Amino acid sequence: MFPKQTKYDLVIVGAGLSGLAAAVTAAENSLDTLVIEKGRSIGGDGNYVEGAMGVDSYLQKQAGITIDKTELLQDELNYSHYEASAPHLKKLIDNSGPTIDWLHEQGVEFSKVGVQGKSWPTIHTFTGGGHAAVQTLYQKAVDANIEFAMSIKADQILQKNGHVAGLSVQNQATGQFRDIETANILLATGGYVDNPELVKLRTPFSDRLFAVSDGKSTGDGMQMAWKAGAEHYQIGAIQYGGGAIYDKQNPPFTHMASQLAAAATQEAILWVNERGERFVNEDVNDNMCHAGSAILTQSRTFSILDQGTVDHLTNQGLYKEIGNSPVSPDKLDQLKVEIDRDLNAHRKYLTKADTVEQLAEMLNLPDLAETVQRYNSLVNNQADTDFGKDKQYLTPLKQGPYYAVELGVGMACALGGIRVNNDNEVLNDHGYPLTGLYAAGNDAAGMLVGDTYAVTLPGSTAGYATFSGRNAVLTITKRRGS
Ligand SMILES: Cc1cc2nc3c(=O)[nH]c(=O)nc-3n(C[C@H](O)[C@H](O)[C@H](O)COP(=O)(O)OP(=O)(O)OC[C@H]3O[C@@H](n4cnc5c(N)ncnc54)[C@H](O)[C@@H]3O)c2cc1C
């Protein structure tokens, strides 16, 4: 349904995590606000979020967690090779704890705060997941009479004398267009992970990348902003979600809860390339972005398991805590069932052979036998003198049958394309704001990262989504008052 009015103080494009935080803030500040959402449901990728970043939150104070903010800033700037904007990152860090507190005041519940792999202890886990958080914010906004127009897609920003004057929107059910009058637009469309052409601008490896998002993050915000005169800012970072099962036949979400995927990508067992050579310390998966980058340095990647590994994971337990999977069981008790199921279905990503030599021949991996021999000698010596993997993950591959699982790389989100200032105003090529145009969430999060996502600061995109949505609306409120 088209919006009820023809004119609003503010139009928020996207009812995901950043758009919803903005909507509640708009209600707090009595802005006559419309939220348009091109999908039929609210929340965007916010629905899948585990937790949000915060520093100095009420929960951290309760847990006695203190973080030196200057040290954190320096660390993240180094991690980004100084491609992140220091002032913007600083503003996020300074405001992230208060933003968690604000979310809590709105009724959003958190179950814990802590680390994710080797990271700063900044991730605040949402009770009930991101889905519960977005529902809480949505209800809060609806109760405050914020209008939501569903299945309405933003198409073009309208400008008059360089100022935002309105937005052209399309009804997704009827295809009809309508213009809405407004002086303020907040782009909160979730980045570009679902737009293969834009992803290709960032990386040539896109055929081995699988978006694990909801399919709606198609880069609409950045493309509308570019047309309106925004700078084509660095295309930004893709959040590689580490290794993923390389399956061209089924959508990536079918593997999200898969124990085979967890074994092949999370357990730090042997990975080899298209020649069957080992190429990395597999416990690189402590940082899912680094793991993704490492996999993409090779033409193909296979995770190699033997029957001993499968039996151990099924019956005894994990070698390594599963850091990046929606399922984190103690044992992979469905692993054998999944292997049999996928072999019976002739899934191309899974190959089984009685011996290493047979596996090598089936997959054309000429160096595999030599690699396994070398790997087993490292295991015997309990020292990975080749790549430095932690010795606790050096487990032998000696007992047939053997299995190879081909890996691609999952992508959770893609950030960037738009440059914003510290007030989340969108900037043109000269660094000046396009009056009335704002961006938040993944659309603006390229400001915080370099060539890869800041997974060392866990929860940072969700933390940024809520902070930046609020920040933009607080700026609009301030401008209106002055
Ligand atoms: C599986 C998964 C897990 C994740 N886990 C975490 C996590 O634990 N911590 C973390 O920090 N981050 C996580 N993320 C990243 C996550 O993307 C963000 O933190 C957060 O959702 C970003 O908020 P957003 O508002 O920018 O985008 P979204 O929440 O995706 O919302 C964007 C909305 O805009 C709408 N939209 C797009 N184009 C238009 C248009 N033209 N007109 C109208 N509406 C439009 C979309 O339909 C969508 O509803 C995860 C992502 C995925 C996919």
The ligand as an ORCA input file, in Angstrom:
! r2SCAN-3c Opt
* xyz 0 1
  C      23.359    -14.393      8.701
  C      23.835    -13.044      9.161
  C      24.269    -12.890     10.464
  C      24.726    -11.658     10.903
  N      25.139    -11.549     12.184
  C      25.626    -10.382     12.636
  C      26.041    -10.238     13.998
  O      25.904    -11.159     14.811
  N      26.551     -9.061     14.381
  C      26.682     -8.011     13.521
  O      27.190     -6.971     13.922
  N      26.246     -8.095     12.245
  C      25.726     -9.239     11.776
  N      25.266     -9.341     10.482
  C      25.308     -8.173      9.634
  C      23.958     -7.446      9.498
  O      23.840     -7.218      8.121
  C      23.846     -6.119     10.154
  O      24.421     -6.023     11.368
  C      22.495     -5.395     10.140
  O      21.403     -6.148      9.754
  C      22.650     -4.200      9.224
  O      21.532     -3.390      9.318
  P      21.012     -2.565      8.063
  O      19.864     -1.767      8.542
  O      22.123     -1.870      7.406
  O      20.520     -3.668      7.003
  P      19.312     -4.691      7.105
  O      19.043     -5.050      8.501
  O      19.579     -5.777      6.143
  O      18.046     -3.862      6.554
  C      17.972     -3.318      5.253
  C      16.514     -3.236      4.831
  O      16.393     -2.340      3.721
  C      15.426     -2.867      2.825
  N      15.636     -2.275      1.493
  C      16.683     -2.484      0.659
  N      16.549     -1.733     -0.447
  C      15.382     -1.041     -0.315
  C      14.692     -0.099     -1.155
  N      15.150      0.286     -2.366
  N      13.511      0.406     -0.717
  C      12.998      0.020      0.489
  N      13.607     -0.867      1.315
  C      14.792     -1.380      0.915
  C      15.692     -4.367      2.874
  O      14.600     -5.080      2.360
  C      15.949     -4.571      4.368
  O      14.757     -4.860      5.052
  C      24.762    -10.550     10.018
  C      24.305    -10.701      8.708
  C      23.832    -11.940      8.284
  C      23.338    -12.074      6.889
*
